[in-house]
């Protein structure tokens, strides 16, 4: 994204992203505050959008996005579990970890500035230490399509953690496998993939944290640490590592 341009971003902390233009359709992901989107088409009261960061497609309600000006100052992320959001000098709400701001800490919209406190932000590419990540995410409930500490799925967890390490990762588990390289011996931070019992499709991903343990999200336990051998419904598939060192969006 070039400096000094208007972008479409969510107008609330988290926007459900649906597979079809209907409230009855499943939530396939969610958009966090500040994640820039491209609007591809509109249908009734819905917009088909594509994420600038991961290319992910889905439908959001018309009115759930707003035009905001990126001032070219560089990019920053919320590195706390949540941060306050202000409109001018008035409190507007809260945004979650991984939310995106210009480094100035302000998105400029038609009605004025939307900003957060500087101590909640760090420049894109700052690596959040693993103990802090565990503190933020461990115990988070499972939510299909979720991508925040208030509800998250397995690939949403790995994508968001990689974002907090300044790395761009695709959204779904099979996509994450396609953009990574299989390795025999994992390092801390590598991805671990699994298939269901009796099937070959990749359906689950976790983060390798050392000593044959992973951090992952499951419907039964939410986000937690588990031994590699403690997934009774899955078979181990592969360790994989992300090759790119690109820290720029």
N, C-alpha and C positions, 0 to 999 in steps of 0.2 A: 504494500500500500504506500502510495506516495504521500509526501508531506502536504499539509494544507488542503484537505478535501472533506466533503460532506459524505457521511456514511450512515447506513441504517444500523441502529443498535436497539436492543430491547429497552422498553421503557419501565420495566419492573425488574426486580432482582433475578427472577427465573421465569422463563416463558416455556410452556410445554411445546415440544415439537412433535407433530403427529404424522403418521404414515399417510393419512388421507385427509381431505378437507372436511372433517367432521369431528364433533366432540365425542362421538362413539368410537372413533378410531384410536388405536393404541398409541401411547406416547413412546416414540422411538428414541428420543433424547430430550434435552432441554437446553435453552440458550441462557447463558449467564450474562449478567450486566456487562455491557460494553463489547460483547462479541460481535464484530461487524458481519453483516449479512448482505447478500445480493438478492434482490427480489426478482424472480424469474417470470412470474405470472400471478394473476389474481383470479379467483373463482368464487363468486358469491361473496361471503364475508371472510374469505381466507386468502392467504398469500403463500405461494410456493417459494421457499428461500433456499439459498446455498451458502454455507458458512465460508467466509474468506480464509479461516485458519485450517479447516479440515475438509472442505468441499462437501460436507454432509448435507443431504437434501431432506426437506420436510415441510410440513404445513403449519403455519401459525395464523392466529386470528388477525384480521385487519384491525389496526389500532394498537397492536401489541409491540410495534416497532416505532421508533422515532428517528428523525434526521438529526444527526449530531456532527459537529465540526471537529475534525482532528487537526490540531494546531501544528503538527510537525515536530513536537518536542521529543519524540521517541515514545516508547511504550512502557507501561508499568503494570504490575499485578497486585491485587490484594493478597497479602501473605499472612493475614490473620484469619481465623475461622469465619469471622464476619466483621464488617466495617460500617460505620455510619455513612449515610448519603445525605447531602444537603442540597437544597435548591436556594440559591443566594445564601441567606443566613438562616434559613429555616430548615429544621430537620425533616427529611422526606421519608426515610426508611433505612433499611440495612441491605447490604449486598454481601455475597459470600466469598470465601476464598477462591481465587482464580478469576475473579471479575477483572475486567480490563479497563484501564484508563490511559490517557496520554500521561507522559511523565510529569507534566505540569499539575496533574491531579484533577483536571477539569475537562469535562465534555461541555461544549457550548451548543445549546439548543435554542430554538426560536424564542423561548420564554426566559432565557438567561443561562447562567452557569449551573451545572450539576457537578458536585465535587465531593471528595472525601478527605480525611485528615492525612497528612504526609506520613505519619508514623505507621499507617496501615499499608503503605505502598512500598514496593521495591522495584527497581528497574528490571525489565525483561532480561532474563539470563542470570539473575541472582539464583543461586542454588539453595533451596530450603533444605536444611539438614534432615536426615531421616528421623531422628527422635522427635523433631517438631511435627513432621508429617504424621507420624504415628499418633501423636497427641491430638492432632486436628481430626483425623479420620477414624481412629479405632473406636468401635461402638456405634458408628453411623448406621442407621437402619437401611435395609435393602429397598430399593425402588427401581423397578424396571424403567429404563430410560433416564434415570436420575443421574445428576452430575454435580452434586454439592454435598456438604456435610449434613444436610437435612434429609437426604435420601439419595442413594447412588447404586449403580449396578457395577458389575465387575470391570467392564471395559471403560465405563465412565471414570472409575477410580484410577485406572492406569493412565488414561488420557490426561486427567487433571493433575496427577502427580508429575507426569512428564512436563506438563505446562509449567508447573512450579519449579522445574529444573531447567526451564528455558528451551525445552525441546517440543517440537510439533509432532503429534502422534495422531493417527486416524482414529475414528470413533469406535467402530465395532471390533470384536475380538478377531474375526477372520481378516479384517482389513489391517489390523495391527500386525498379524502374522505375515501378511503379504509384503509389508514394508520393513521387515526386520530379517536378520540373517541367523540361521540356526547355528548354535555353538554347542560343543560337548560339555564344557565346564562353565557354569554361569558365574557372573560377577554380581555383586550387590547392585540392584537397579535394573537388571535384565528382566525380561518378561518370561513367564512360564505358561505354556498353553496346555489345554486338556480337551479331550473329546468325551462325549457321553459313553457309558458302557454299551458296547455292541454297535457303535456307530463310528464313522470316520470324520464327520464334520467337526470343526473347531467350535466349541461352544462356551469355553470358559478361559479366563486369563487372570493371572495374579502377578504380583511384583516379588521378585526374589530378594530376600533381605538377609541372606546368609544362613549358615548352619542348617541347610536343607529345610528352610522355612519360607513361607510366602505370606504376604499381606494380600488379602482378597476379600471380595464381597459375595455373600451367598444369601439366598432367600431365607434360610433358616437361622442364620446367625449375624447377618449384616457384615460390617467390616471387622475382620479379626485376623489374628496371626494363626497359622496352622502348619503342621508338618506336611511335607510334600506327599506323604503316604496317607494322609487323613482325609481323602476325598472319596468316599465309598461309591458315589454315583458317577465318578469320572475316571478316565485313564489318562496318565501322563502322555503328552504328545511331544513337546520339545521345549528346550531353552532357546530363547532368541534375543538378539541384541540389535539396537538401533544404531546404524552406521553413521548417519549424518551428524555433523557437529554444528549445524546451522543454528544460531541463536537469534536470528533476525526475523521479524514479521513485517 
